[in-house]
Amino acid sequence: MVNLPSTSSSDWKRRLGNLEPLPLKDFGERFRRTAAARNYHHARRGGLVEHTAQMMRVALALSPIYSQLNLDLLLAGILFHDSGKLWENHLPEDGFTMGFDERGELMGHISIGLELVNSLWRKLQTEENWRAWEILVPPSEDCRLHLLHLIASHHGDMQFGSPVYPKTPEAMTLHYIDNLDARLEMFAAGYLTAKPIAERIFDRVRPLPGNLVKSLEKFRSG
């Protein structure tokens, strides 16, 4: 997916560093055939992997500019933010028609993602010496709560399904990276599929706010 930066911090490695591989280990094959959405963006087999990887690339590019961000936390939040879609938007092993899952319908991907992180966190605690976690910095409970907040707030607004607004720099950054990648994907798909209505102008692709206009070509070097 993306080569995540290594860290010499054992405090990071023993918690987020050990947490991040668990969903790929337990659900990796399912992850590879899950769409990022049913409509609008990355709505295809493997779309969630594409979307997640691109978000991580953006976060890595931003981190030298916004050095106040906790990059390790942000990357973990990106990995888990849509993890509930493993149940909401997965495709079968031998087909390309997205079915429906009762758990996804009843809970929604944000609730499932929160439940998944809590479950994996508890699993990790049983494998580690919990007493040793008590002296790690930042405190382990703070790490868990901040990661959960990134998942809970990533839609950015309660009217769009998040139970809380983004309340930390990492949460706000994740929300905008998510939105940016989704909307640029809508433009790219729209240029290929939307009805041309004039030269360089295409019919609206929802939920984008208006008709699409072809980008200005890149300037030539030299």
N, C-alpha and C positions, 0 to 999 in steps of 0.2 A: 504494500500500500504506500507507505511513506517511511523513510528511514528516520525514526525519531532521534533527537539528539541524546547522546549519552550524558549521564550526570555522575559525578563522584559522590553525590549525597546519598548516604545509606538511608537517611531519614525518608527521602523520596522513594528509593528503590524498594524498601520493605513494605510500602503501602501502595501508592499509585503505580509504582513501577512493577509491582507484582499483581496488582489488580487488572491492569490494562490487557495482559494476554489472556485472561480467563474467558471473556466472551468469545474470543477468536478460537480458543482451544475447545470450548464447549459447543459453540454454535457457528464455527467458521464456514462450514459448507452451506448452512442456511443463510449466512451473511452474504455469501457470494451470489445467491440467487434472489436477493430481496431488492425491491425497488425503493427509491427514496420517497416516492409519492404515487398515488393512484392516477393523478392527472398533473398537468402543469410542468413539473420538472423532474428529470431523471426517472421518469415513470417507465422503467424497463428493467429487465433482468440484469442484476449487477449495478443498478443505478445507485444504490445506497453506498456501495464501496467507492464508486466514482465521486459522489458528493462528499463523503467523509474525507477521502484522500485530498481532494481539492481544498476543502476547508482547512485541513492541516497545513497544506502548502502555504495558504494565505497567512495563517497564524505564524508560521515560521518566518515568513517575509516581514511581518509587522513587528515581531518581537524586538529586533534591534532598534526600531524607531520608538516604540513605546516600552521602554525598559522597565517601567513600573509594573507591567503585567507579570503574573505568575504563569510562565509559559507551560510548566509541567501540568498545572491544574487546568489551564485552558485546553491543552491537547487531550487530556483525559476527558474533559467535558465534551469536546468535539466527538471523540470516539463513542461516548455513551449517549449523546443527546437524542439520537434517533434510534437507539437500540430497541425500543419497544416496537419498531416497525418490523422487526424480525418475525413478529406475530401478526402485525396489522397488514403488511404489504408483501409477504413472501410469495414466491412462485413455486410450483411443484418441481420435483427433481427432473421430470421428463416432459415438461410443457412450458408454454409461454403465456398461459391465461392465469391472471391473478385471481385466486379464490378469496373466500372470506373465512375468518377465524373468529370463533365465539369470544375468545379472550380479548382479541383485538377490538371487537365490536363493543364489548361490555366495559372495557377498561380504558382504551385509547393508548396511544404509544407513549405519551408522557408518563402516565401512571405506571405503565408496565416498565418503563425505563427506570423510574425511581425504585420500584420493587426489585428489579434486577440488580441494581447497584447495591442496595441494602443486603440482598441475599448473598452476592459475591463477597461483600465486605465481611459478613459474618463467617462465610466459608474460609476466607483468608485468615481471620482471627483464630480459627481452630487449628490452622496449620502453623501459625507463628506463636511465639511466646507472648501472650497478651501483656504480661507484666513489662516486657521490654518496650512495648508500644507506648507505655505511659510516660516515658522520658523523651520521646521523639519531639522534634520541633518542625513545623507548628503542631499543636496537639492533634491527635488522631481524630477526635470527635469533630474538631473544626474542619479538618480535611474532608471528612465525610459530608458534613453539612454544606460546605461550599460546593462540593461536586454535585450534590443533590440540587442545589440552587441553580446551577448552570443548566441542568436538565429541565427543571420545573419552569424556568423563565425564558427558555430559548425562543418561544414564539413572540416574546416581546410585549404582549398585551393580553389582558384577560379576555377581550372580545375575540381573540384568535386562539384561545384554548389554553393559555398559560395560567396557572393558578396564582402566580405572582409576577410582578414586573422585574426586570433585571435591576439588581441593587448593588452590584459590584462591578468594577471595571472589566473583569474577566467575563461576567455574564453579559454585559452590554456588548463587548467585543464579539463574543460567540454569536449573539443574536444578529449583529450586522453582517458578520462573515456568512452566516447561514443564509440570510436574506440576499446578500450580494450574489453568492454562487447560484442560488435558485433562480434569480431574475436574469442573470446573464445566460443561463441555460435556456430560459424561456425565449430570449432574443435569438439565440443560435438556432433553436428549433423552429421558431416562428419564421425566420428567413427562408427556411427550407420547406415549410408546410403551409404558411398562411397565404391567403389569396392576394396576389398583386392588385392594387387598386390604382396605381399610377407609377410613373418611373421612380424607382427607389423607395416606393411607399407600399406597405403591406397592411392588410386588414388587422384589426386588433387581436391580440392573443391574451385571453384572460389568464390571470388577474392583472396583467399590466394595464396601466390606466388609459392608454390611447393607441392609435395606430402606430405601427413600427416604421421607422425610417432607417434605411441602410446606413451603416457607419461610413464616415469619411475614410478613404483609403489611407494607409500608413504612409508617412513621408519617406521618400527615398533618401538613403544616406549618400553623402558626397554631392 
